[in-house]
Every structure is written in structure tokens, then in C-alpha cells.
Amino acid sequence: MRHVIIGCGAAAMAAAERLRVVKPEDDIIMISKDTDSHSRCMLHKYLGGERDERGIAFRGEDFFRKNQIMWAGGLMVEGVDTKAKEIALSSGGVQPYDKLLIASGAVYSVPPIPHFRTAKNVFGFRDLSDAQKIREEIRRKQAKQVFIVGSGLVGLDVAYALLELGIKVTVAEMADRILPLQTDAVSAKAYQELFEKAGASFRLGIGASDSLVNEENEITHVILSNGEQIPCDFVVAAAGVRPNIEFLRDSGLAAERALTVDEYLRTSAEDVYAAGDVTGLSGIWPNAMDQGRVAAMNMAGMPVAYTDRFCIKNTINFFGLTMLSVGAVEPVGEDCQVVVRESRDTYKKAILKDGRLLGIQLQGDISGSGIWQYLIKNKIHLTEILKTKDIFHVSYADFYGMDETGEYVYKVK
Ligand SMILES: Cc1cc2nc3c(=O)[nH]c(=O)nc-3n(C[C@H](O)[C@H](O)[C@H](O)COP(=O)(O)OP(=O)(O)OC[C@H]3O[C@@H](n4cnc5c(N)ncnc54)[C@H](O)[C@@H]3O)c2cc1C
């Protein structure tokens, strides 16, 4: 049996690893545009010069050899023929498969601002190759100032790395605060102040609407919707990603914004599976790996459903200030109860509705944080416990006891 995997990111590597365990005799072939398998979560460390290419790898150098996987890096898949059961390669050849996994991730979007999609100096930040291009641009231009569109985790990763290199950054964000998906006004402000102390400048509640280019077709100024002109050596677009399905458009595979999959991560074609960001089910690393493992089991003929679609969990750390954000960051609809505790070093906020936790933010001390995702995901009813206990002191001990085998068991409904 020949398993072919498109990609060498989180989902693809986890799938290959699992396949090798459950199908020791099968052929596994991986094909990726990436020339190095690396962690995107650590890309900023490469950009900031803290680590080299090998330092952001998440599997050892001998991963492919040790697992007897044939890997072709730096090769693009250009299409999938699900009838002939083969994929077309940028080399001009084809690769037949018995089972195929598409784990092609996501691609960054460049907003439709004049010149942004055509100028030579607008970069995304998704792959190691993006970080390499930015490093080369910094060197070539002796860059001193950079404009970043978007203040989500990716935009701030870039800002952090550039600040470490002594480059001034201006970040524009359409929302009224930075990290709008993970923070509220208070926790966002704490990060904003740390970034500003390090030399960043923010424009919040405002978008870029135009730009000026020089004769080299490079953006020299970004113009904001209030008319302000911001000079820059180059621009980084960090305003969102979309599932990477463009190369599959003639494949006949069912897709909307993302590749359509059922609970077994099967696409609409027989023997073709998908996992990770390309499915649009999640946009975070651990979920991509989980999906890769589930897809692998199904490719191996051992049916497993992917049921864990809860993905709204973020752990953040900038300038040593850590934060855990799970679920809603603001009240959702009527009748929410909001509990806030603030001390000198810690900000805690819980949002509850009908006795159940909808969201939690812990900034500063995030110890004992495993419980929150569990409570939110499983919609655990807390009314009884909260009669005697502060929400922030709820722990696993309130729900479980040990059984005779030493396993935790459910205690309270
Ligand atoms: C800067 C940054 C920071 C992040 N930080 C975090 C974080 O702190 N925590 C977190 O949980 N998540 C984080 N994420 C998100 C996380 O990295 C993704 O959810 C995860 O990488 C998704 O894994 P994937 O395998 O689906 O896709 P990817 O990891 O993107 O892998 C896609 C693979 O497909 C290959 N590929 C694509 N198209 C083709 C083609 N046509 N032919 C051949 N190969 C192809 C690529 O080369 C790549 O190997 C971050 C993402 C970025 C960009």
C-alpha cells in the first residue's frame, strides 16, 4: 500500500508518524513545497535571529530516514487526478497513490489596498521562505522602519522579531485593540504597553487605504484612512489566512472556503483525506496534529472519527508576560455574568452564562490552566460549586476522585 502525503507541516508529519506505527510495511511518500520541515510557531525566533533553520525544526534531522519515509522537499503539487489516483508535480512528473492525504495548510491574504498585491516589498509570514525573504530585504535595504497590517498573533510575532533587530514597527489594526480574538481591552492594553515600550507604534480602529510607490515599484509610504502617511522600507501583511486549496481547483474535490471533509476526514473522493488548516476546522498547531493522526488511522483502515472541534484556546507570551485565553473574550448575548480579579501582576476574567463557563482570560499567572478548556469544551455546570467557591479556585479536585485503579473518575454533575 502506498500512502502519499502533501505537505510536511504539523498535520502531515503527525500523520506520517502515526502511519509508520500502525502500518510498518507500507510505503510512505511525502511531498512538500517547504524545503525544511519547521514549526511556524517559532518562525519569529528565526526572523529575530534567535535560532537558525535547524533550531526551528520540530522533528530530528533523521526523522525521514528513521521512519523510512521518502520525502521530496521543494517540490510543488500542482493538481490531483482522483480517477487516475495520481498527483501532478511541478517537476512535470506524476506520483501515483493508493491513499492520499492533503495537508497543504493555509496561505496568507494580502488586503486589496492599492499596490499591496503588486509592489515588490510586501511580504507575508507563513513559511520559512517568507522569513528568509524578509531577512534578505532587511539586509538589502538596511531596513529601519516597517509597516505591519494586522495585530493578531502573526502580526505581533513579526513585530516582536523586528523590534529585537532594532527596527521600528508601525502596526495598523482595524479593531479597537490589539490581539482582538484573544484579549479584551484590559489584557490587550498590557501587551500594547510592552510593545510600545520596546519601540512599536500602533494605529487602532483604523485601516490602510492607499500607498505610495517609488520607480522600483516598492511601497515607500502607507496611507491610512485618516490621511496619515507612514513611511516604511517594506510592508508585512498579517491580516488573515485562507485554506490552501487553489492548486486543487481542477480536482473535482468538494470545497467551499476550505476542503470539505466528513468526520473521518475523508474528502469527497475515495481514498483522499485532508487534515490541518486546509480543512478550515481549526487554525492552531495541536489541532492540526490531532487531525493528522486521525486521518492516518483512517488511511490505515482503522476508522476513527475526529470529534474534537473545540479550538478556541491560545497561549501567548510576549516580553515574558504570559496569557491563556480560552473561549469567549467578551460576553455573548444577554444574561452573561462577568467575574474579574486584578492584582499587581495578574488579570483574570471569567465569562459565565446559565452556570456554565463561556470564556476565560488569565494574564500573568497562568498556572493550573488545564481545567479551563475542559470546563468550557464540556459545558460543565458550575452552579453548585460556585455557591462555595470562587470561579478562579475551581480545580479538577472539584470534579474527580481517584478510583481503585488510580484513574480519575467523574464525581460532580
Ligand atoms: C507565524 C505563525 C505563528 C503561529 N503560531 C502559532 C502558535 O503559537 N500556536 C498555535 O497553535 N498555532 C500557531 N500557528 C498556526 C499553526 O502554525 C498552524 O495551525 C499549523 O501550522 C497548521 O498545520 P498544517 O499542517 O495544516 O499546515 P502547515 O504547517 O502550513 O503545512 C502545510 C504544508 O503543506 C506544504 N504545501 C502547501 N502547498 C503545497 C503544494 N501545492 N505542494 C506541496 N506542498 C505544499 C507546505 O510546504 C507545508 O509543508 C502559527 C502560524 C504562523 C504562520
The ligand as an SDF file (V2000), in Angstrom:
LIG
                    3D

 53 58  0  0  0  0  0  0  0  0999 V2000
    3.7950   32.9370   12.2550 C   0  0  0  0  0  0  0  0  0  0  0  0
    2.8510   31.8930   12.7800 C   0  0  0  0  0  0  0  0  0  0  0  0
    2.7710   31.6700   14.1390 C   0  0  0  0  0  0  0  0  0  0  0  0
    1.9230   30.7020   14.6490 C   0  0  0  0  0  0  0  0  0  0  0  0
    1.8920   30.4980   15.9850 N   0  0  0  0  0  0  0  0  0  0  0  0
    1.0820   29.5420   16.4910 C   0  0  0  0  0  0  0  0  0  0  0  0
    1.0920   29.2640   17.8870 C   0  0  0  0  0  0  0  0  0  0  0  0
    1.8120   29.9050   18.6780 O   0  0  0  0  0  0  0  0  0  0  0  0
    0.2860   28.2630   18.3440 N   0  0  0  0  0  0  0  0  0  0  0  0
   -0.5180   27.5260   17.5080 C   0  0  0  0  0  0  0  0  0  0  0  0
   -1.2170   26.6160   17.9550 O   0  0  0  0  0  0  0  0  0  0  0  0
   -0.5430   27.7750   16.1740 N   0  0  0  0  0  0  0  0  0  0  0  0
    0.2360   28.7530   15.6540 C   0  0  0  0  0  0  0  0  0  0  0  0
    0.2240   28.9890   14.3070 N   0  0  0  0  0  0  0  0  0  0  0  0
   -0.6840   28.2060   13.4440 C   0  0  0  0  0  0  0  0  0  0  0  0
   -0.0590   26.8500   13.0970 C   0  0  0  0  0  0  0  0  0  0  0  0
    1.2550   27.0370   12.6570 O   0  0  0  0  0  0  0  0  0  0  0  0
   -0.9030   26.1560   12.0290 C   0  0  0  0  0  0  0  0  0  0  0  0
   -2.2030   25.9290   12.5470 O   0  0  0  0  0  0  0  0  0  0  0  0
   -0.2800   24.8260   11.6120 C   0  0  0  0  0  0  0  0  0  0  0  0
    0.9880   25.0340   11.0430 O   0  0  0  0  0  0  0  0  0  0  0  0
   -1.1880   24.1120   10.6190 C   0  0  0  0  0  0  0  0  0  0  0  0
   -0.5620   22.9320   10.2050 O   0  0  0  0  0  0  0  0  0  0  0  0
   -0.8230   22.3070    8.7650 P   0  0  0  0  0  0  0  0  0  0  0  0
   -0.0410   21.0390    8.7220 O   0  0  0  0  0  0  0  0  0  0  0  0
   -2.2610   22.2720    8.4720 O   0  0  0  0  0  0  0  0  0  0  0  0
   -0.2120   23.3690    7.7360 O   0  0  0  0  0  0  0  0  0  0  0  0
    1.2670   23.9140    7.5860 P   0  0  0  0  0  0  0  0  0  0  0  0
    2.0340   23.7660    8.8360 O   0  0  0  0  0  0  0  0  0  0  0  0
    1.1310   25.2810    6.9970 O   0  0  0  0  0  0  0  0  0  0  0  0
    1.9250   22.9640    6.4880 O   0  0  0  0  0  0  0  0  0  0  0  0
    1.4980   22.9750    5.1590 C   0  0  0  0  0  0  0  0  0  0  0  0
    2.4830   22.1720    4.3500 C   0  0  0  0  0  0  0  0  0  0  0  0
    1.9960   21.9960    3.0260 O   0  0  0  0  0  0  0  0  0  0  0  0
    3.0280   22.2800    2.0910 C   0  0  0  0  0  0  0  0  0  0  0  0
    2.3800   22.6820    0.8430 N   0  0  0  0  0  0  0  0  0  0  0  0
    1.4460   23.6450    0.6640 C   0  0  0  0  0  0  0  0  0  0  0  0
    1.0390   23.6750   -0.6250 N   0  0  0  0  0  0  0  0  0  0  0  0
    1.7340   22.7190   -1.2670 C   0  0  0  0  0  0  0  0  0  0  0  0
    1.7600   22.2480   -2.6210 C   0  0  0  0  0  0  0  0  0  0  0  0
    0.9690   22.7690   -3.5510 N   0  0  0  0  0  0  0  0  0  0  0  0
    2.6150   21.2640   -2.9310 N   0  0  0  0  0  0  0  0  0  0  0  0
    3.4240   20.7020   -1.9870 C   0  0  0  0  0  0  0  0  0  0  0  0
    3.4250   21.1070   -0.7090 N   0  0  0  0  0  0  0  0  0  0  0  0
    2.5880   22.0820   -0.3510 C   0  0  0  0  0  0  0  0  0  0  0  0
    3.8680   23.3330    2.7700 C   0  0  0  0  0  0  0  0  0  0  0  0
    5.1690   23.3690    2.2060 O   0  0  0  0  0  0  0  0  0  0  0  0
    3.8520   22.8300    4.2060 C   0  0  0  0  0  0  0  0  0  0  0  0
    4.8320   21.8650    4.4000 O   0  0  0  0  0  0  0  0  0  0  0  0
    1.0810   29.9520   13.7620 C   0  0  0  0  0  0  0  0  0  0  0  0
    1.1470   30.1770   12.3840 C   0  0  0  0  0  0  0  0  0  0  0  0
    2.0180   31.1400   11.8920 C   0  0  0  0  0  0  0  0  0  0  0  0
    2.0950   31.3600   10.4040 C   0  0  0  0  0  0  0  0  0  0  0  0
  1  2  1  0
  2  3  1  0
  2 52  2  0
  3  4  2  0
  4  5  1  0
  4 50  1  0
  5  6  2  0
  6  7  1  0
  6 13  1  0
  7  8  2  0
  7  9  1  0
  9 10  1  0
 10 11  2  0
 10 12  1  0
 12 13  2  0
 13 14  1  0
 14 15  1  0
 14 50  1  0
 15 16  1  0
 16 17  1  0
 16 18  1  0
 18 19  1  0
 18 20  1  0
 20 21  1  0
 20 22  1  0
 22 23  1  0
 23 24  1  0
 24 25  2  0
 24 26  1  0
 24 27  1  0
 27 28  1  0
 28 29  2  0
 28 30  1  0
 28 31  1  0
 31 32  1  0
 32 33  1  0
 33 34  1  0
 33 48  1  0
 34 35  1  0
 35 36  1  0
 35 46  1  0
 36 37  1  0
 36 45  1  0
 37 38  2  0
 38 39  1  0
 39 40  1  0
 39 45  2  0
 40 41  1  0
 40 42  2  0
 42 43  1  0
 43 44  2  0
 44 45  1  0
 46 47  1  0
 46 48  1  0
 48 49  1  0
 50 51  2  0
 51 52  1  0
 52 53  1  0
M  END
$$$$
